[in-house]
């Protein structure tokens, strides 16, 4: 709607949105063409998510080894 010329304030009022939500969606659409969060993450955010998953896996492995040693 926004890209087709509908005014920002009309979209906000019609769909009961916050201005920041609409601005976020417009930015996401322009940068990646997608509204999915995973498609709009920075490389640093993706790396952090991957490292957290790996850390969780390693902690679980460590706990299993501790249990096996007992």
PQR file with spaces between the fields and no chain letter, atoms N, CA, C, O and H, PARSE charges and radii, in Angstrom:
ATOM       1  N    UNK     1       0.822   -1.193    0.000 -0.4000 1.5000
ATOM       2  CA   UNK     1       0.000    0.000    0.000 -0.0000 2.0000
ATOM       3  C    UNK     1       0.871    1.265    0.000  0.5500 1.7000
ATOM       4  O    UNK     1       0.628    2.214   -0.745 -0.5500 1.4000
ATOM       5  N    UNK     2       1.884    1.240    0.856 -0.4000 1.5000
ATOM       6  CA   UNK     2       2.767    2.405    0.963 -0.0000 2.0000
ATOM       7  C    UNK     2       3.502    2.647   -0.351  0.5500 1.7000
ATOM       8  O    UNK     2       3.601    3.782   -0.817 -0.5500 1.4000
ATOM       9  H    UNK     2       2.082    0.469    1.461  0.4000 1.0000
ATOM      10  N    UNK     3       4.011    1.578   -0.939 -0.4000 1.5000
ATOM      11  CA   UNK     3       4.760    1.716   -2.189 -0.0000 2.0000
ATOM      12  C    UNK     3       3.860    2.095   -3.361  0.5500 1.7000
ATOM      13  O    UNK     3       4.332    2.612   -4.374 -0.5500 1.4000
ATOM      14  H    UNK     3       3.930    0.656   -0.560  0.4000 1.0000
ATOM      15  N    UNK     4       2.578    1.837   -3.217 -0.4000 1.5000
ATOM      16  CA   UNK     4       1.631    2.202   -4.278 -0.0000 2.0000
ATOM      17  C    UNK     4       1.044    3.596   -4.077  0.5500 1.7000
ATOM      18  O    UNK     4       0.126    4.000   -4.792 -0.5500 1.4000
ATOM      19  H    UNK     4       2.195    1.417   -2.394  0.4000 1.0000
ATOM      20  N    UNK     5       1.581    4.331   -3.097 -0.4000 1.5000
ATOM      21  CA   UNK     5       1.211    5.727   -2.951 -0.0000 2.0000
ATOM      22  C    UNK     5       0.238    6.044   -1.837  0.5500 1.7000
ATOM      23  O    UNK     5      -0.110    7.208   -1.641 -0.5500 1.4000
ATOM      24  H    UNK     5       2.326    4.003   -2.517  0.4000 1.0000
ATOM      25  N    UNK     6      -0.210    5.042   -1.102 -0.4000 1.5000
ATOM      26  CA   UNK     6      -1.120    5.340    0.008 -0.0000 2.0000
ATOM      27  C    UNK     6      -0.334    6.049    1.107  0.5500 1.7000
ATOM      28  O    UNK     6       0.800    5.681    1.414 -0.5500 1.4000
ATOM      29  H    UNK     6       0.073    4.096   -1.261  0.4000 1.0000
ATOM      30  N    UNK     7      -0.949    7.062    1.686 -0.4000 1.5000
ATOM      31  CA   UNK     7      -0.261    7.859    2.694 -0.0000 2.0000
ATOM      32  C    UNK     7      -0.013    7.042    3.952  0.5500 1.7000
ATOM      33  O    UNK     7      -0.832    6.217    4.357 -0.5500 1.4000
ATOM      34  H    UNK     7      -1.870    7.362    1.436  0.4000 1.0000
ATOM      35  N    UNK     8       1.134    7.296    4.552 -0.4000 1.5000
ATOM      36  CA   UNK     8       1.577    6.579    5.754 -0.0000 2.0000
ATOM      37  C    UNK     8       0.561    6.697    6.880  0.5500 1.7000
ATOM      38  O    UNK     8       0.205    5.698    7.504 -0.5500 1.4000
ATOM      39  H    UNK     8       1.799    7.966    4.223  0.4000 1.0000
ATOM      40  N    UNK     9       0.099    7.897    7.139 -0.4000 1.5000
ATOM      41  CA   UNK     9      -0.830    8.091    8.257 -0.0000 2.0000
ATOM      42  C    UNK     9      -2.166    7.399    8.004  0.5500 1.7000
ATOM      43  O    UNK     9      -2.824    6.972    8.952 -0.5500 1.4000
ATOM      44  H    UNK     9       0.388    8.709    6.632  0.4000 1.0000
ATOM      45  N    UNK    10      -2.581    7.281    6.735 -0.4000 1.5000
ATOM      46  CA   UNK    10      -3.825    6.575    6.420 -0.0000 2.0000
ATOM      47  C    UNK    10      -3.684    5.076    6.679  0.5500 1.7000
ATOM      48  O    UNK    10      -4.613    4.438    7.173 -0.5500 1.4000
ATOM      49  H    UNK    10      -2.046    7.628    5.964  0.4000 1.0000
ATOM      50  N    UNK    11      -2.535    4.523    6.350 -0.4000 1.5000
ATOM      51  CA   UNK    11      -2.278    3.099    6.602 -0.0000 2.0000
ATOM      52  C    UNK    11      -2.275    2.840    8.098  0.5500 1.7000
ATOM      53  O    UNK    11      -2.883    1.876    8.563 -0.5500 1.4000
ATOM      54  H    UNK    11      -1.780    5.041    5.949  0.4000 1.0000
ATOM      55  N    UNK    12      -1.599    3.687    8.849 -0.4000 1.5000
ATOM      56  CA   UNK    12      -1.513    3.530   10.307 -0.0000 2.0000
ATOM      57  C    UNK    12      -2.903    3.566   10.933  0.5500 1.7000
ATOM      58  O    UNK    12      -3.227    2.744   11.791 -0.5500 1.4000
ATOM      59  H    UNK    12      -1.105    4.470    8.470  0.4000 1.0000
ATOM      60  N    UNK    13      -3.709    4.507   10.506 -0.4000 1.5000
ATOM      61  CA   UNK    13      -5.054    4.657   11.078 -0.0000 2.0000
ATOM      62  C    UNK    13      -5.952    3.487   10.656  0.5500 1.7000
ATOM      63  O    UNK    13      -6.663    2.921   11.486 -0.5500 1.4000
ATOM      64  H    UNK    13      -3.446    5.174    9.809  0.4000 1.0000
ATOM      65  N    UNK    14      -5.921    3.129    9.377 -0.4000 1.5000
ATOM      66  CA   UNK    14      -6.803    2.090    8.857 -0.0000 2.0000
ATOM      67  C    UNK    14      -6.526    0.719    9.474  0.5500 1.7000
ATOM      68  O    UNK    14      -7.455   -0.043    9.743 -0.5500 1.4000
ATOM      69  H    UNK    14      -5.344    3.590    8.702  0.4000 1.0000
ATOM      70  N    UNK    15      -5.243    0.406    9.698 -0.4000 1.5000
ATOM      71  CA   UNK    15      -4.884   -0.920   10.207 -0.0000 2.0000
ATOM      72  C    UNK    15      -4.512   -0.906   11.691  0.5500 1.7000
ATOM      73  O    UNK    15      -4.034   -1.907   12.224 -0.5500 1.4000
ATOM      74  H    UNK    15      -4.489    1.025    9.479  0.4000 1.0000
ATOM      75  N    UNK    16      -4.729    0.217   12.344 -0.4000 1.5000
ATOM      76  CA   UNK    16      -4.468    0.367   13.778 -0.0000 2.0000
ATOM      77  C    UNK    16      -3.046   -0.073   14.136  0.5500 1.7000
ATOM      78  O    UNK    16      -2.837   -0.911   15.012 -0.5500 1.4000
ATOM      79  H    UNK    16      -5.118    1.030   11.911  0.4000 1.0000
ATOM      80  N    UNK    17      -2.080    0.515   13.434 -0.4000 1.5000
ATOM      81  CA   UNK    17      -0.667    0.199   13.636 -0.0000 2.0000
ATOM      82  C    UNK    17       0.017    1.305   14.421  0.5500 1.7000
ATOM      83  O    UNK    17      -0.485    2.424   14.531 -0.5500 1.4000
ATOM      84  H    UNK    17      -2.249    1.196   12.722  0.4000 1.0000
ATOM      85  N    UNK    18       1.172    0.961   14.961 -0.4000 1.5000
ATOM      86  CA   UNK    18       2.016    2.005   15.524 -0.0000 2.0000
ATOM      87  C    UNK    18       2.915    2.509   14.394  0.5500 1.7000
ATOM      88  O    UNK    18       3.269    1.743   13.498 -0.5500 1.4000
ATOM      89  H    UNK    18       1.580    0.052   14.871  0.4000 1.0000
ATOM      90  N    UNK    19       3.281    3.773   14.429 -0.4000 1.5000
ATOM      91  CA   UNK    19       4.164    4.297   13.379 -0.0000 2.0000
ATOM      92  C    UNK    19       5.478    3.519   13.289  0.5500 1.7000
ATOM      93  O    UNK    19       5.997    3.303   12.193 -0.5500 1.4000
ATOM      94  H    UNK    19       2.993    4.396   15.157  0.4000 1.0000
ATOM      95  N    UNK    20       6.018    3.099   14.438 -0.4000 1.5000
ATOM      96  CA   UNK    20       7.291    2.380   14.406 -0.0000 2.0000
ATOM      97  C    UNK    20       7.146    1.010   13.737  0.5500 1.7000
ATOM      98  O    UNK    20       8.065    0.562   13.052 -0.5500 1.4000
ATOM      99  H    UNK    20       5.597    3.275   15.328  0.4000 1.0000
ATOM     100  N    UNK    21       6.011    0.346   13.926 -0.4000 1.5000
ATOM     101  CA   UNK    21       5.797   -0.955   13.286 -0.0000 2.0000
ATOM     102  C    UNK    21       5.750   -0.797   11.769  0.5500 1.7000
ATOM     103  O    UNK    21       6.378   -1.567   11.043 -0.5500 1.4000
ATOM     104  H    UNK    21       5.264    0.710   14.482  0.4000 1.0000
ATOM     105  N    UNK    22       5.018    0.187   11.298 -0.4000 1.5000
ATOM     106  CA   UNK    22       4.946    0.411    9.851 -0.0000 2.0000
ATOM     107  C    UNK    22       6.319    0.771    9.290  0.5500 1.7000
ATOM     108  O    UNK    22       6.717    0.266    8.240 -0.5500 1.4000
ATOM     109  H    UNK    22       4.508    0.813   11.888  0.4000 1.0000
ATOM     110  N    UNK    23       7.042    1.643    9.990 -0.4000 1.5000
ATOM     111  CA   UNK    23       8.382    2.032    9.534 -0.0000 2.0000
ATOM     112  C    UNK    23       9.312    0.821    9.460  0.5500 1.7000
ATOM     113  O    UNK    23      10.109    0.699    8.529 -0.5500 1.4000
ATOM     114  H    UNK    23       6.719    2.053   10.843  0.4000 1.0000
ATOM     115  N    UNK    24       9.208   -0.065   10.439 -0.4000 1.5000
ATOM     116  CA   UNK    24      10.037   -1.270   10.449 -0.0000 2.0000
ATOM     117  C    UNK    24       9.716   -2.146    9.244  0.5500 1.7000
ATOM     118  O    UNK    24      10.623   -2.650    8.581 -0.5500 1.4000
ATOM     119  H    UNK    24       8.561    0.034   11.195  0.4000 1.0000
ATOM     120  N    UNK    25       8.431   -2.327    8.959 -0.4000 1.5000
ATOM     121  CA   UNK    25       8.034   -3.162    7.826 -0.0000 2.0000
ATOM     122  C    UNK    25       8.471   -2.557    6.500  0.5500 1.7000
ATOM     123  O    UNK    25       8.894   -3.273    5.592 -0.5500 1.4000
ATOM     124  H    UNK    25       7.695   -1.917    9.498  0.4000 1.0000
ATOM     125  N    UNK    26       8.367   -1.233    6.391 -0.4000 1.5000
ATOM     126  CA   UNK    26       8.801   -0.565    5.161 -0.0000 2.0000
ATOM     127  C    UNK    26      10.305   -0.757    4.974  0.5500 1.7000
ATOM     128  O    UNK    26      10.762   -1.056    3.871 -0.5500 1.4000
ATOM     129  H    UNK    26       8.024   -0.652    7.128  0.4000 1.0000
ATOM     130  N    UNK    27      11.064   -0.587    6.040 -0.4000 1.5000
ATOM     131  CA   UNK    27      12.525   -0.759    5.980 -0.0000 2.0000
ATOM     132  C    UNK    27      12.880   -2.190    5.594  0.5500 1.7000
ATOM     133  O    UNK    27      13.739   -2.410    4.741 -0.5500 1.4000
ATOM     134  H    UNK    27      10.692   -0.345    6.936  0.4000 1.0000
ATOM     135  N    UNK    28      12.213   -3.175    6.228 -0.4000 1.5000
ATOM     136  CA   UNK    28      12.486   -4.575    5.913 -0.0000 2.0000
ATOM     137  C    UNK    28      12.175   -4.877    4.458  0.5500 1.7000
ATOM     138  O    UNK    28      12.932   -5.579    3.786 -0.5500 1.4000
ATOM     139  H    UNK    28      11.514   -2.996    6.921  0.4000 1.0000
ATOM     140  N    UNK    29      11.070   -4.351    3.977 -0.4000 1.5000
ATOM     141  CA   UNK    29      10.679   -4.592    2.593 -0.0000 2.0000
ATOM     142  C    UNK    29      11.693   -4.007    1.622  0.5500 1.7000
ATOM     143  O    UNK    29      11.993   -4.609    0.591 -0.5500 1.4000
ATOM     144  H    UNK    29      10.456   -3.781    4.523  0.4000 1.0000
ATOM     145  N    UNK    30      12.216   -2.843    1.949 -0.4000 1.5000
ATOM     146  CA   UNK    30      13.177   -2.195    1.057 -0.0000 2.0000
ATOM     147  C    UNK    30      14.546   -2.865    1.092  0.5500 1.7000
ATOM     148  O    UNK    30      15.221   -2.938    0.065 -0.5500 1.4000
ATOM     149  H    UNK    30      11.972   -2.354    2.787  0.4000 1.0000
ATOM     150  N    UNK    31      14.968   -3.358    2.264 -0.4000 1.5000
ATOM     151  CA   UNK    31      16.320   -3.919    2.361 -0.0000 2.0000
ATOM     152  C    UNK    31      16.407   -5.350    1.864  0.5500 1.7000
ATOM     153  O    UNK    31      17.341   -5.694    1.139 -0.5500 1.4000
ATOM     154  H    UNK    31      14.420   -3.299    3.098  0.4000 1.0000
ATOM     155  N    UNK    32      15.447   -6.194    2.242 -0.4000 1.5000
ATOM     156  CA   UNK    32      15.564   -7.604    1.856 -0.0000 2.0000
ATOM     157  C    UNK    32      14.394   -8.096    1.021  0.5500 1.7000
ATOM     158  O    UNK    32      14.463   -9.181    0.445 -0.5500 1.4000
ATOM     159  H    UNK    32      14.689   -5.914    2.831  0.4000 1.0000
ATOM     160  N    UNK    33      13.335   -7.325    0.946 -0.4000 1.5000
ATOM     161  CA   UNK    33      12.154   -7.756    0.220 -0.0000 2.0000
ATOM     162  C    UNK    33      11.308   -8.742    1.007  0.5500 1.7000
ATOM     163  O    UNK    33      10.357   -9.315    0.474 -0.5500 1.4000
ATOM     164  H    UNK    33      13.279   -6.443    1.414  0.4000 1.0000
ATOM     165  N    UNK    34      11.649   -8.941    2.269 -0.4000 1.5000
ATOM     166  CA   UNK    34      10.942   -9.916    3.089 -0.0000 2.0000
ATOM     167  C    UNK    34      10.557   -9.282    4.422  0.5500 1.7000
ATOM     168  O    UNK    34      11.215   -8.365    4.912 -0.5500 1.4000
ATOM     169  H    UNK    34      12.421   -8.475    2.702  0.4000 1.0000
ATOM     170  N    UNK    35       9.471   -9.799    4.993 -0.4000 1.5000
ATOM     171  CA   UNK    35       9.037   -9.325    6.302 -0.0000 2.0000
ATOM     172  C    UNK    35       9.413  -10.304    7.404  0.5500 1.7000
ATOM     173  O    UNK    35       9.126  -10.050    8.574 -0.5500 1.4000
ATOM     174  H    UNK    35       8.936  -10.544    4.595  0.4000 1.0000
ATOM     175  N    UNK    36      10.048  -11.416    7.057 -0.4000 1.5000
ATOM     176  CA   UNK    36      10.458  -12.409    8.045 -0.0000 2.0000
ATOM     177  C    UNK    36      11.693  -11.907    8.779  0.5500 1.7000
ATOM     178  O    UNK    36      12.629  -11.390    8.169 -0.5500 1.4000
ATOM     179  H    UNK    36      10.281  -11.623    6.107  0.4000 1.0000
ATOM     180  N    UNK    37      11.679  -12.067   10.096 -0.4000 1.5000
ATOM     181  CA   UNK    37      12.800  -11.596   10.909 -0.0000 2.0000
ATOM     182  C    UNK    37      14.110  -12.261   10.501  0.5500 1.7000
ATOM     183  O    UNK    37      15.144  -11.598   10.435 -0.5500 1.4000
ATOM     184  H    UNK    37      10.919  -12.486   10.592  0.4000 1.0000
ATOM     185  N    UNK    38      14.077  -13.565   10.226 -0.4000 1.5000
ATOM     186  CA   UNK    38      15.313  -14.277    9.897 -0.0000 2.0000
ATOM     187  C    UNK    38      15.942  -13.754    8.613  0.5500 1.7000
ATOM     188  O    UNK    38      17.158  -13.840    8.443 -0.5500 1.4000
ATOM     189  H    UNK    38      13.237  -14.104   10.280  0.4000 1.0000
ATOM     190  N    UNK    39      15.134  -13.216    7.711 -0.4000 1.5000
ATOM     191  CA   UNK    39      15.666  -12.675    6.460 -0.0000 2.0000
ATOM     192  C    UNK    39      16.242  -11.272    6.632  0.5500 1.7000
ATOM     193  O    UNK    39      16.925  -10.766    5.742 -0.5500 1.4000
ATOM     194  H    UNK    39      14.146  -13.147    7.849  0.4000 1.0000
ATOM     195  N    UNK    40      15.972  -10.654    7.758 -0.4000 1.5000
ATOM     196  CA   UNK    40      16.395   -9.273    7.983 -0.0000 2.0000
ATOM     197  C    UNK    40      17.446   -9.128    9.066  0.5500 1.7000
ATOM     198  O    UNK    40      17.718   -8.018    9.524 -0.5500 1.4000
ATOM     199  H    UNK    40      15.417  -11.065    8.481  0.4000 1.0000
ATOM     200  N    UNK    41      18.037  -10.234    9.479 -0.4000 1.5000
ATOM     201  CA   UNK    41      19.085  -10.173   10.502 -0.0000 2.0000
ATOM     202  C    UNK    41      20.419   -9.787    9.880  0.5500 1.7000
ATOM     203  O    UNK    41      20.699  -10.071    8.716 -0.5500 1.4000
ATOM     204  H    UNK    41      17.817  -11.136    9.107  0.4000 1.0000
ATOM     205  N    UNK    42      21.228   -9.131   10.697 -0.4000 1.5000
ATOM     206  CA   UNK    42      22.577   -8.794   10.248 -0.0000 2.0000
ATOM     207  C    UNK    42      23.447  -10.042   10.365  0.5500 1.7000
ATOM     208  O    UNK    42      23.079  -10.982   11.068 -0.5500 1.4000
ATOM     209  H    UNK    42      21.001   -8.900   11.643  0.4000 1.0000
ATOM     210  N    UNK    43      24.586  -10.066    9.693 -0.4000 1.5000
ATOM     211  CA   UNK    43      25.496  -11.207    9.833 -0.0000 2.0000
ATOM     212  C    UNK    43      25.924  -11.438   11.282  0.5500 1.7000
ATOM     213  O    UNK    43      26.110  -12.577   11.710 -0.5500 1.4000
ATOM     214  H    UNK    43      24.885   -9.302    9.122  0.4000 1.0000
ATOM     215  N    UNK    44      26.077  -10.348   12.028 -0.4000 1.5000
ATOM     216  CA   UNK    44      26.461  -10.471   13.432 -0.0000 2.0000
ATOM     217  C    UNK    44      25.356  -11.141   14.254  0.5500 1.7000
ATOM     218  O    UNK    44      25.637  -11.961   15.128 -0.5500 1.4000
ATOM     219  H    UNK    44      25.926   -9.423   11.680  0.4000 1.0000
ATOM     220  N    UNK    45      24.112  -10.792   13.971 -0.4000 1.5000
ATOM     221  CA   UNK    45      22.991  -11.414   14.683 -0.0000 2.0000
ATOM     222  C    UNK    45      22.905  -12.905   14.366  0.5500 1.7000
ATOM     223  O    UNK    45      22.662  -13.723   15.253 -0.5500 1.4000
ATOM     224  H    UNK    45      23.883  -10.125   13.261  0.4000 1.0000
ATOM     225  N    UNK    46      23.104  -13.249   13.098 -0.4000 1.5000
ATOM     226  CA   UNK    46      23.092  -14.667   12.712 -0.0000 2.0000
ATOM     227  C    UNK    46      24.215  -15.435   13.397  0.5500 1.7000
ATOM     228  O    UNK    46      24.019  -16.563   13.850 -0.5500 1.4000
ATOM     229  H    UNK    46      23.302  -12.585   12.378  0.4000 1.0000
ATOM     230  N    UNK    47      25.386  -14.823   13.470 -0.4000 1.5000
ATOM     231  CA   UNK    47      26.517  -15.474   14.131 -0.0000 2.0000
ATOM     232  C    UNK    47      26.235  -15.666   15.622  0.5500 1.7000
ATOM     233  O    UNK    47      26.537  -16.721   16.179 -0.5500 1.4000
ATOM     234  H    UNK    47      25.545  -13.907   13.102  0.4000 1.0000
ATOM     235  N    UNK    48      25.664  -14.662   16.260 -0.4000 1.5000
ATOM     236  CA   UNK    48      25.340  -14.761   17.674 -0.0000 2.0000
ATOM     237  C    UNK    48      24.338  -15.892   17.936  0.5500 1.7000
ATOM     238  O    UNK    48      24.493  -16.645   18.898 -0.5500 1.4000
ATOM     239  H    UNK    48      25.418  -13.805   15.807  0.4000 1.0000
ATOM     240  N    UNK    49      23.338  -16.009   17.106 -0.4000 1.5000
ATOM     241  CA   UNK    49      22.351  -17.087   17.251 -0.0000 2.0000
ATOM     242  C    UNK    49      23.022  -18.442   17.091  0.5500 1.7000
ATOM     243  O    UNK    49      22.759  -19.366   17.860 -0.5500 1.4000
ATOM     244  H    UNK    49      23.213  -15.398   16.325  0.4000 1.0000
ATOM     245  N    UNK    50      23.888  -18.559   16.092 -0.4000 1.5000
ATOM     246  CA   UNK    50      24.603  -19.814   15.860 -0.0000 2.0000
ATOM     247  C    UNK    50      25.507  -20.151   17.051  0.5500 1.7000
ATOM     248  O    UNK    50      25.558  -21.302   17.485 -0.5500 1.4000
ATOM     249  H    UNK    50      24.102  -17.809   15.467  0.4000 1.0000
ATOM     250  N    UNK    51      26.208  -19.164   17.569 -0.4000 1.5000
ATOM     251  CA   UNK    51      27.096  -19.406   18.708 -0.0000 2.0000
ATOM     252  C    UNK    51      26.327  -19.788   19.967  0.5500 1.7000
ATOM     253  O    UNK    51      26.782  -20.622   20.749 -0.5500 1.4000
ATOM     254  H    UNK    51      26.167  -18.230   17.216  0.4000 1.0000
ATOM     255  N    UNK    52      25.176  -19.186   20.158 -0.4000 1.5000
ATOM     256  CA   UNK    52      24.350  -19.556   21.316 -0.0000 2.0000
ATOM     257  C    UNK    52      23.866  -21.001   21.207  0.5500 1.7000
ATOM     258  O    UNK    52      23.845  -21.727   22.201 -0.5500 1.4000
ATOM     259  H    UNK    52      24.805  -18.509   19.522  0.4000 1.0000
ATOM     260  N    UNK    53      23.478  -21.416   20.005 -0.4000 1.5000
ATOM     261  CA   UNK    53      23.048  -22.804   19.804 -0.0000 2.0000
ATOM     262  C    UNK    53      24.194  -23.772   20.069  0.5500 1.7000
ATOM     263  O    UNK    53      24.021  -24.802   20.720 -0.5500 1.4000
ATOM     264  H    UNK    53      23.494  -20.827   19.197  0.4000 1.0000
ATOM     265  N    UNK    54      25.365  -23.422   19.552 -0.4000 1.5000
ATOM     266  CA   UNK    54      26.533  -24.275   19.758 -0.0000 2.0000
ATOM     267  C    UNK    54      26.899  -24.340   21.241  0.5500 1.7000
ATOM     268  O    UNK    54      27.227  -25.411   21.752 -0.5500 1.4000
ATOM     269  H    UNK    54      25.506  -22.585   19.023  0.4000 1.0000
ATOM     270  N    UNK    55      26.845  -23.212   21.926 -0.4000 1.5000
ATOM     271  CA   UNK    55      27.145  -23.175   23.356 -0.0000 2.0000
ATOM     272  C    UNK    55      26.164  -24.056   24.130  0.5500 1.7000
ATOM     273  O    UNK    55      26.571  -24.792   25.029 -0.5500 1.4000
ATOM     274  H    UNK    55      26.579  -22.342   21.511  0.4000 1.0000
ATOM     275  N    UNK    56      24.909  -23.988   23.796 -0.4000 1.5000
ATOM     276  CA   UNK    56      23.899  -24.809   24.462 -0.0000 2.0000
ATOM     277  C    UNK    56      24.174  -26.294   24.241  0.5500 1.7000
ATOM     278  O    UNK    56      24.068  -27.100   25.166 -0.5500 1.4000
ATOM     279  H    UNK    56      24.578  -23.390   23.065  0.4000 1.0000
ATOM     280  N    UNK    57      24.530  -26.648   22.996 -0.4000 1.5000
ATOM     281  CA   UNK    57      24.846  -28.039   22.672 -0.0000 2.0000
ATOM     282  C    UNK    57      26.057  -28.523   23.464  0.5500 1.7000
ATOM     283  O    UNK    57      26.053  -29.635   23.992 -0.5500 1.4000
ATOM     284  H    UNK    57      24.616  -25.994   22.245  0.4000 1.0000
ATOM     285  N    UNK    58      27.083  -27.698   23.546 -0.4000 1.5000
ATOM     286  CA   UNK    58      28.289  -28.072   24.272 -0.0000 2.0000
ATOM     287  C    UNK    58      28.032  -28.201   25.775  0.5500 1.7000
ATOM     288  O    UNK    58      28.587  -29.088   26.424 -0.5500 1.4000
ATOM     289  H    UNK    58      27.086  -26.794   23.117  0.4000 1.0000
ATOM     290  N    UNK    59      27.203  -27.330   26.323 -0.4000 1.5000
ATOM     291  CA   UNK    59      26.849  -27.442   27.734 -0.0000 2.0000
ATOM     292  C    UNK    59      26.097  -28.749   28.010  0.5500 1.7000
ATOM     293  O    UNK    59      26.320  -29.394   29.035 -0.5500 1.4000
ATOM     294  H    UNK    59      26.752  -26.610   25.795  0.4000 1.0000
ATOM     295  N    UNK    60      25.214  -29.129   27.098 -0.4000 1.5000
ATOM     296  CA   UNK    60      24.487  -30.388   27.255 -0.0000 2.0000
ATOM     297  C    UNK    60      25.439  -31.581   27.181  0.5500 1.7000
ATOM     298  O    UNK    60      25.327  -32.524   27.965 -0.5500 1.4000
ATOM     299  H    UNK    60      25.033  -28.605   26.265  0.4000 1.0000
ATOM     300  N    UNK    61      26.371  -31.532   26.238 -0.4000 1.5000
ATOM     301  CA   UNK    61      27.361  -32.610   26.126 -0.0000 2.0000
ATOM     302  C    UNK    61      28.196  -32.705   27.402  0.5500 1.7000
ATOM     303  O    UNK    61      28.471  -33.801   27.891 -0.5500 1.4000
ATOM     304  H    UNK    61      26.462  -30.766   25.602  0.4000 1.0000
ATOM     305  N    UNK    62      28.591  -31.564   27.930 -0.4000 1.5000
ATOM     306  CA   UNK    62      29.390  -31.526   29.156 -0.0000 2.0000
ATOM     307  C    UNK    62      28.610  -32.133   30.322  0.5500 1.7000
ATOM     308  O    UNK    62      29.165  -32.906   31.104 -0.5500 1.4000
ATOM     309  H    UNK    62      28.367  -30.674   27.533  0.4000 1.0000
ATOM     310  N    UNK    63      27.329  -31.786   30.442 -0.4000 1.5000
ATOM     311  CA   UNK    63      26.487  -32.346   31.495 -0.0000 2.0000
ATOM     312  C    UNK    63      26.366  -33.873   31.346  0.5500 1.7000
ATOM     313  O    UNK    63      26.395  -34.605   32.336 -0.5500 1.4000
ATOM     314  H    UNK    63      26.879  -31.158   29.807  0.4000 1.0000
ATOM     315  N    UNK    64      26.231  -34.336   30.104 -0.4000 1.5000
ATOM     316  CA   UNK    64      26.139  -35.781   29.874 -0.0000 2.0000
ATOM     317  C    UNK    64      27.421  -36.498   30.278  0.5500 1.7000
ATOM     318  O    UNK    64      27.381  -37.585   30.853 -0.5500 1.4000
ATOM     319  H    UNK    64      26.207  -33.742   29.300  0.4000 1.0000
ATOM     320  N    UNK    65      28.547  -35.884   29.973 -0.4000 1.5000
ATOM     321  CA   UNK    65      29.823  -36.499   30.339 -0.0000 2.0000
ATOM     322  C    UNK    65      30.003  -36.524   31.858  0.5500 1.7000
ATOM     323  O    UNK    65      30.544  -37.482   32.411 -0.5500 1.4000
ATOM     324  H    UNK    65      28.580  -35.001   29.506  0.4000 1.0000
ATOM     325  N    UNK    66      29.548  -35.471   32.522 -0.4000 1.5000
ATOM     326  CA   UNK    66      29.613  -35.445   33.992 -0.0000 2.0000
ATOM     327  C    UNK    66      28.733  -36.553   34.581  0.5500 1.7000
ATOM     328  O    UNK    66      29.131  -37.220   35.536 -0.5500 1.4000
ATOM     329  H    UNK    66      29.109  -34.693   32.073  0.4000 1.0000
ATOM     330  N    UNK    67      27.552  -36.746   34.019 -0.4000 1.5000
ATOM     331  CA   UNK    67      26.656  -37.799   34.506 -0.0000 2.0000
ATOM     332  C    UNK    67      27.256  -39.175   34.261  0.5500 1.7000
ATOM     333  O    UNK    67      27.125  -40.056   35.110 -0.5500 1.4000
ATOM     334  H    UNK    67      27.228  -36.204   33.244  0.4000 1.0000
ATOM     335  N    UNK    68      27.901  -39.379   33.139 -0.4000 1.5000
ATOM     336  CA   UNK    68      28.508  -40.669   32.807 -0.0000 2.0000
ATOM     337  C    UNK    68      29.688  -40.971   33.746  0.5500 1.7000
ATOM     338  O    UNK    68      29.940  -42.128   34.083 -0.5500 1.4000
ATOM     339  H    UNK    68      28.007  -38.663   32.449  0.4000 1.0000
ATOM     340  N    UNK    69      30.396  -39.933   34.158 -0.4000 1.5000
ATOM     341  CA   UNK    69      31.559  -40.113   35.025 -0.0000 2.0000
ATOM     342  C    UNK    69      31.131  -40.522   36.435  0.5500 1.7000
ATOM     343  O    UNK    69      31.898  -41.164   37.153 -0.5500 1.4000
ATOM     344  H    UNK    69      30.191  -38.993   33.884  0.4000 1.0000
ATOM     345  N    UNK    70      29.929  -40.161   36.830 -0.4000 1.5000
ATOM     346  CA   UNK    70      29.436  -40.511   38.157 -0.0000 2.0000
ATOM     347  C    UNK    70      29.056  -41.970   38.176  0.5500 1.7000
ATOM     348  O    UNK    70      28.613  -42.479   39.205 -0.5500 1.4000
ATOM     349  H    UNK    70      29.305  -39.640   36.247  0.4000 1.0000
